[in-house]
């Protein structure tokens, strides 16, 4: 089981981000805030893109942005192959350290 801590904001919202936990288990992504489940998607139900301001997730006609503390580990866990240059360098460093 892979769990990550971070912040969640809705697309262009100006509201304060919400603290969340992201669980990547069994080819699913579950988002929880405290004891409240915010989302639960199978891998084929969402699209994710790593941009400089966070991971943009599109699902169910909505867009949300995740700011994950361990962003490189999160990207690798998701199997992302593309990212902005800073994140790609972090991902490469993690892959080198695993060898």
N, CA, C and O of each residue as an XYZ file, in Angstrom:
396
protein
N       0.852     -1.181      0.000
C       0.000      0.000      0.000
C       0.891      1.236      0.000
O       1.841      1.324      0.778
N       0.582      2.186     -0.872
C       1.324      3.437     -0.962
C       0.424      4.589     -0.564
O      -0.630      4.807     -1.160
N       0.851      5.320      0.444
C       0.077      6.471      0.913
C       0.935      7.721      0.838
O       2.131      7.693      1.126
N       0.306      8.812      0.449
C       0.988     10.083      0.281
C       0.177     11.186      0.936
O      -1.054     11.155      0.926
N       0.873     12.159      1.504
C       0.244     13.318      2.122
C       0.348     14.495      1.175
O       1.324     14.618      0.435
N      -0.653     15.358      1.193
C      -0.588     16.526      0.340
C      -1.745     17.468      0.547
O      -2.459     17.404      1.548
N      -1.915     18.345     -0.420
C      -2.987     19.332     -0.409
C      -3.814     19.165     -1.675
O      -3.297     18.790     -2.727
N      -5.096     19.447     -1.557
C      -6.028     19.343     -2.674
C      -6.705     20.681     -2.881
O      -7.164     21.318     -1.932
N      -6.760     21.097     -4.134
C      -7.560     22.283     -4.475
C      -8.315     21.962     -5.756
O      -7.869     21.147     -6.564
N      -9.427     22.591     -5.929
C     -10.253     22.373     -7.102
C      -9.798     23.316     -8.203
O      -9.803     24.533     -8.017
N      -9.409     22.772     -9.338
C      -9.034     23.524    -10.540
C      -8.619     24.956    -10.314
O      -7.521     25.219     -9.825
N      -9.497     25.894    -10.668
C      -9.195     27.326    -10.570
C      -9.647     27.954     -9.257
O      -9.596     29.175     -9.108
N     -10.084     27.143     -8.311
C     -10.643     27.668     -7.058
C      -9.625     28.525     -6.314
O      -8.428     28.238     -6.312
N     -10.119     29.561     -5.697
C      -9.273     30.433     -4.893
C      -9.388     30.084     -3.411
O      -8.773     30.733     -2.564
N     -10.177     29.057     -3.104
C     -10.340     28.635     -1.717
C      -9.046     28.022     -1.192
O      -8.182     27.594     -1.957
N      -8.941     27.993      0.100
C      -7.774     27.415      0.756
C      -7.710     25.908      0.468
O      -8.731     25.223      0.532
N      -6.503     25.384      0.149
C      -6.373     23.948     -0.134
C      -6.711     23.104      1.096
O      -6.569     23.552      2.234
N      -7.156     21.886      0.843
C      -7.544     20.947      1.891
C      -6.433     19.902      2.058
O      -5.913     19.388      1.068
N      -6.070     19.590      3.302
C      -5.102     18.519      3.562
C      -5.741     17.183      3.248
O      -6.872     16.912      3.651
N      -5.008     16.349      2.523
C      -5.542     15.055      2.126
C      -4.492     13.964      2.245
O      -3.294     14.227      2.350
N      -4.975     12.748      2.227
C      -4.127     11.571      2.122
C      -4.538     10.854      0.845
O      -5.727     10.662      0.588
N      -3.567     10.465      0.058
C      -3.824      9.745     -1.186
C      -3.332      8.322     -1.017
O      -2.176      8.095     -0.660
N      -4.200      7.374     -1.271
C      -3.892      5.951     -1.163
C      -3.914      5.351     -2.568
O      -4.942      5.366     -3.245
N      -2.774      4.827     -2.994
C      -2.672      4.166     -4.292
C      -2.521      2.667     -4.045
O      -1.408      2.157     -3.922
N      -3.635      1.982     -3.975
C      -3.649      0.547     -3.720
C      -4.583     -0.127     -4.715
O      -5.617      0.429     -5.084
N      -4.213     -1.320     -5.145
C      -5.081     -2.129     -6.008
C      -5.524     -1.385     -7.262
O      -6.685     -1.470     -7.660
N      -4.592     -0.650     -7.889
C      -4.890      0.065     -9.123
C      -6.025      1.071     -8.948
O      -6.814      1.297     -9.865
N      -6.096      1.674     -7.755
C      -7.102      2.694     -7.443
C      -6.400      3.908     -6.837
O      -5.270      3.810     -6.358
N      -7.073      5.032     -6.865
C      -6.613      6.221     -6.157
C      -7.754      6.679     -5.270
O      -8.831      7.035     -5.748
N      -7.500      6.664     -3.962
C      -8.489      7.107     -2.983
C      -7.957      8.352     -2.284
O      -6.811      8.386     -1.836
N      -8.803      9.372     -2.197
C      -8.450     10.610     -1.515
C      -9.308     10.735     -0.273
O     -10.532     10.619     -0.337
N      -8.663     10.972      0.857
C      -9.408     11.173      2.093
C      -8.910     12.428      2.805
O      -7.725     12.761      2.771
N      -9.846     13.106      3.445
C      -9.548     14.276      4.266
C     -10.053     13.945      5.659
O     -11.257     13.984      5.913
N      -9.142     13.620      6.558
C      -9.553     13.155      7.880
C     -10.251     11.815      7.727
O      -9.675     10.869      7.191
N     -11.489     11.732      8.194
C     -12.274     10.499      8.069
C     -13.218     10.525      6.872
O     -14.004      9.595      6.689
N     -13.152     11.574      6.057
C     -14.081     11.739      4.936
C     -13.413     11.316      3.628
O     -12.344     11.814      3.274
N     -14.057     10.392      2.918
C     -13.555      9.997      1.604
C     -13.980     11.046      0.587
O     -15.170     11.303      0.407
N     -13.009     11.643     -0.069
C     -13.258     12.688     -1.052
C     -13.466     12.083     -2.438
O     -14.315     12.543     -3.201
N     -12.680     11.043     -2.761
C     -12.789     10.399     -4.075
C     -12.244      8.989     -3.989
O     -11.413      8.667     -3.140
N     -12.741      8.152     -4.899
C     -12.263      6.778     -5.032
C     -12.448      6.386     -6.496
O     -13.567      6.148     -6.952
N     -11.332      6.324     -7.225
C     -11.385      6.025     -8.653
C     -10.483      4.845     -8.984
O      -9.430      4.665     -8.372
N     -10.903      4.042     -9.957
C      -9.989      3.058    -10.524
C      -9.072      3.808    -11.485
O      -9.398      4.909    -11.930
N      -7.944      3.220    -11.800
C      -6.930      3.897    -12.623
C      -7.476      4.330    -13.992
O      -7.011      5.324    -14.550
N      -8.436      3.613    -14.525
C      -8.962      3.969    -15.842
C     -10.068      5.026    -15.784
O     -10.605      5.401    -16.826
N     -10.418      5.511    -14.593
C     -11.476      6.512    -14.446
C     -10.945      7.946    -14.341
O     -11.732      8.892    -14.293
N      -9.631      8.114    -14.306
C      -9.083      9.463    -14.205
C      -7.858      9.613    -15.097
O      -7.217      8.634    -15.477
N      -7.554     10.854    -15.416
C      -6.345     11.219    -16.154
C      -5.555     12.149    -15.254
O      -6.118     12.996    -14.560
N      -4.234     11.977    -15.277
C      -3.398     12.807    -14.413
C      -2.220     13.334    -15.204
O      -1.639     12.634    -16.034
N      -1.878     14.585    -14.930
C      -0.768     15.238    -15.609
C       0.053     15.987    -14.570
O      -0.494     16.729    -13.754
N       1.365     15.790    -14.602
C       2.263     16.469    -13.672
C       2.682     17.811    -14.263
O       3.403     17.861    -15.259
N       2.228     18.890    -13.644
C       2.566     20.242    -14.072
C       3.306     20.944    -12.934
O       3.278     20.463    -11.802
N       3.964     22.067    -13.208
C       4.734     22.736    -12.152
C       3.937     23.085    -10.894
O       4.507     23.142     -9.804
N       2.624     23.320    -11.026
C       1.835     23.688     -9.845
C       1.182     22.486     -9.163
O       0.425     22.666     -8.210
N       1.457     21.267     -9.626
C       0.911     20.075     -8.983
C       0.427     19.061     -9.997
O       0.594     19.232    -11.204
N      -0.175     18.005     -9.485
C      -0.719     16.942    -10.321
C      -2.168     17.284    -10.639
O      -3.013     17.322     -9.744
N      -2.450     17.530    -11.902
C      -3.805     17.865    -12.342
C      -4.538     16.567    -12.648
O      -4.142     15.799    -13.524
N      -5.615     16.341    -11.906
C      -6.407     15.124    -12.048
C      -7.749     15.496    -12.667
O      -8.445     16.395    -12.193
N      -8.092     14.791    -13.728
C      -9.392     14.996    -14.377
C     -10.203     13.721    -14.233
O      -9.780     12.643    -14.651
N     -11.377     13.867    -13.633
C     -12.275     12.725    -13.429
C     -13.692     13.237    -13.269
O     -13.922     14.296    -12.687
N     -14.624     12.484    -13.784
C     -16.045     12.806    -13.623
C     -16.367     14.247    -14.031
O     -17.208     14.898    -13.411
N     -15.700     14.737    -15.069
C     -15.959     16.083    -15.561
C     -15.396     17.200    -14.709
O     -15.682     18.370    -14.964
N     -14.616     16.876    -13.719
C     -14.025     17.868    -12.817
C     -12.509     17.839    -12.933
O     -11.929     16.851    -13.384
N     -11.878     18.923    -12.524
C     -10.423     18.957    -12.432
C     -10.035     19.372    -11.022
O     -10.574     20.331    -10.469
N      -9.101     18.640    -10.458
C      -8.557     19.014     -9.160
C      -7.050     18.945     -9.249
O      -6.490     18.280    -10.120
N      -6.404     19.640     -8.337
C      -4.944     19.711     -8.337
C      -4.434     19.197     -6.999
O      -4.857     19.652     -5.936
N      -3.511     18.234     -7.075
C      -2.884     17.663     -5.889
C      -1.460     18.189     -5.767
O      -0.692     18.145     -6.728
N      -1.115     18.679     -4.600
C       0.255     19.085     -4.294
C       0.766     18.049     -3.299
O       0.466     18.121     -2.107
N       1.535     17.091     -3.792
C       1.981     15.948     -2.991
C       3.383     16.199     -2.467
O       4.262     16.611     -3.224
N       3.605     15.957     -1.178
C       4.919     16.191     -0.567
C       6.015     15.381     -1.235
O       7.065     15.928     -1.571
N       5.794     14.103     -1.431
C       6.775     13.230     -2.080
C       6.389     13.077     -3.556
O       6.024     11.995     -4.016
N       6.483     14.195     -4.276
C       5.962     14.228     -5.641
C       6.636     13.249     -6.590
O       5.955     12.636     -7.413
N       7.950     13.081     -6.504
C       8.647     12.165     -7.410
C       8.245     10.718     -7.143
O       7.999      9.955     -8.077
N       8.180     10.350     -5.889
C       7.760      8.986     -5.532
C       6.322      8.732     -5.991
O       6.006      7.653     -6.491
N       5.464      9.724     -5.818
C       4.073      9.638     -6.243
C       3.994      9.432     -7.764
O       3.262      8.565     -8.241
N       4.748     10.231     -8.509
C       4.748     10.123     -9.973
C       5.214      8.741    -10.418
O       4.632      8.147    -11.325
N       6.261      8.235     -9.782
C       6.753      6.900    -10.140
C       5.744      5.818     -9.780
O       5.557      4.865    -10.536
N       5.103      5.959     -8.645
C       4.094      4.988     -8.219
C       2.929      4.938     -9.213
O       2.366      3.873     -9.466
N       2.578      6.091     -9.768
C       1.508      6.157    -10.762
C       1.963      5.662    -12.140
O       1.144      5.398    -13.020
N       3.274      5.543    -12.307
C       3.795      5.107    -13.602
C       3.845      6.223    -14.628
O       3.831      5.964    -15.831
N       3.905      7.471    -14.159
C       3.975      8.595    -15.095
C       5.298      8.563    -15.852
O       6.350      8.273    -15.281
N       5.229      8.859    -17.118
C       6.420      8.873    -17.966
C       6.812     10.282    -18.381
O       7.929     10.501    -18.851
N       5.903     11.241    -18.212
C       6.204     12.623    -18.556
C       5.922     13.508    -17.349
O       5.029     13.237    -16.547
N       6.704     14.566    -17.245
C       6.548     15.534    -16.161
C       7.358     16.768    -16.532
O       8.111     16.748    -17.505
N       7.210     17.821    -15.777
C       8.013     19.018    -15.996
C       9.464     18.720    -15.588
O       9.703     17.784    -14.825
N      10.426     19.494    -16.080
C      11.852     19.174    -15.884
C      12.295     18.967    -14.437
O      13.068     18.048    -14.165
N      11.830     19.791    -13.509
C      12.252     19.643    -12.108
C      11.797     18.294    -11.555
O      12.574     17.600    -10.899
N      10.565     17.926    -11.812
C      10.048     16.643    -11.324
C      10.751     15.478    -12.016
O      11.036     14.467    -11.376
N      11.032     15.602    -13.298
C      11.754     14.524    -14.001
C      13.113     14.273    -13.364
O      13.529     13.123    -13.219
N      13.808     15.339    -12.982
C      15.116     15.177    -12.322
C      14.965     14.447    -10.982
O      15.768     13.574    -10.653
N      13.941     14.806    -10.218
C      13.703     14.138     -8.930
C      13.377     12.656     -9.140
O      13.845     11.795     -8.395
N      12.564     12.371    -10.170
C      12.198     10.988    -10.468
C      13.436     10.193    -10.865
O      13.615      9.058    -10.424
N      14.288     10.787    -11.694
C      15.522     10.120    -12.118
C      16.425      9.829    -10.927
O      17.018      8.754    -10.840
N      16.528     10.781    -10.015
C      17.351     10.585     -8.819
C      16.833      9.412     -7.991
O      17.620      8.604     -7.499
N      15.527      9.315     -7.838
C      14.958      8.180     -7.087
C      15.240      6.858     -7.780
O      15.559      5.866     -7.125
N      15.125      6.840     -9.088
C      15.391      5.610     -9.824
C      16.859      5.202     -9.699
O      17.163      4.017     -9.570
N      17.764      6.174     -9.736
C      19.199      5.873     -9.563
C      19.471      5.336     -8.168
O      20.267      4.410     -8.007
N      18.822      5.902     -7.159
C      19.033      5.455     -5.771
C      18.532      4.047     -5.540
O      19.035      3.350     -4.660
N      17.535      3.608     -6.325
C      16.983      2.255     -6.163
C      17.896      1.176     -6.725
O      17.758      0.003     -6.377
N      18.825      1.563     -7.590
C      19.710      0.558     -8.221
C      20.731      0.018     -7.269
O      21.541     -0.829     -7.647
